């Protein structure tokens, strides 16, 4: 039986409505193609979003490093000098006595009327008053690390000119437990919620962080918790390296790196983190001049590992005479040439205009 018939429009055929409806859906192949295209677009959008978020985080970290830089410059304007590093290791190539003398001179320069106990000053460098290393398990073993130094020096000191460290309002507080630390009320200009390490209840974490306890001049038991400061959503702290006192060193010297301490510790209490200050070729080579100097000589370095949360320790060791032990600058990983690849590539520093250290390469 012929079901076709003429349409009302001359020259066209009438098609049953059921046949039209049958063609309104997608075939299986068409659905698969559409799903594939949507998946590709979604992955591209996700990758772009993740990249944008990571870039934004790097920009915020760079901005905060610039704030810390400004705070250190302000510290110098008030005390006439940048604060020293106090990291020691009890053996060559670091000169513990020279590091302690730097610390004592700075305290006396910054606080001319201070009467702080020499043993307390020495303890900040992990030493006794006569320059000897503290026994293992006592005091601040190895001295104040590069991460701990930022909070200690920028966290504010007591208004008592005789006792800037052990006086009220300074780095120490009366008490023997972490819960008594009034860190939230101290003169710290940045986000206190990012000070660590902390326990689940928000107190200083004794198991991962470090502290010293001592008796002050009035007979009170006091304690200093050595906090560290990290960018938002980061597990790694900022590191501070003083490069103002000893900006260059001779790699042919018997003790070539006596002023090049490692950062030593992270927020997890890892005291074997050998991250060093960045170096560069000495720009004023002359007869007998050291071939290598610190980047940003006569100032300081503040650095962070970047968004990958990895420092690239192997790369950092290539810029330290602790590990290279050569007098040839070509054997070192030096700024700005590098090459800075791998985990060290996204390190963020205060002495380059660019955000990532790899972007500062020529």
BELZI-V940326 format. One record per helix or strand of 3 or more residues. SS is the DSSP state (2 for helix, 1 for strand). FROM is the first residue (numbers start at 1). LEN is the number of residues. Records with the same first field share a line. If there is no record, write none. Layout:
SS->FROM-LEN + FROM-LEN
This chain:
2->17-6 + 28-52 + 96-15 + 118-7 + 146-9 + 178-3 + 183-3 + 192-3 + 313-5 + 329-3 + 342-3 + 357-4
1->210-6 + 221-6 + 228-3 + 239-4 + 279-3 + 292-3 + 300-5
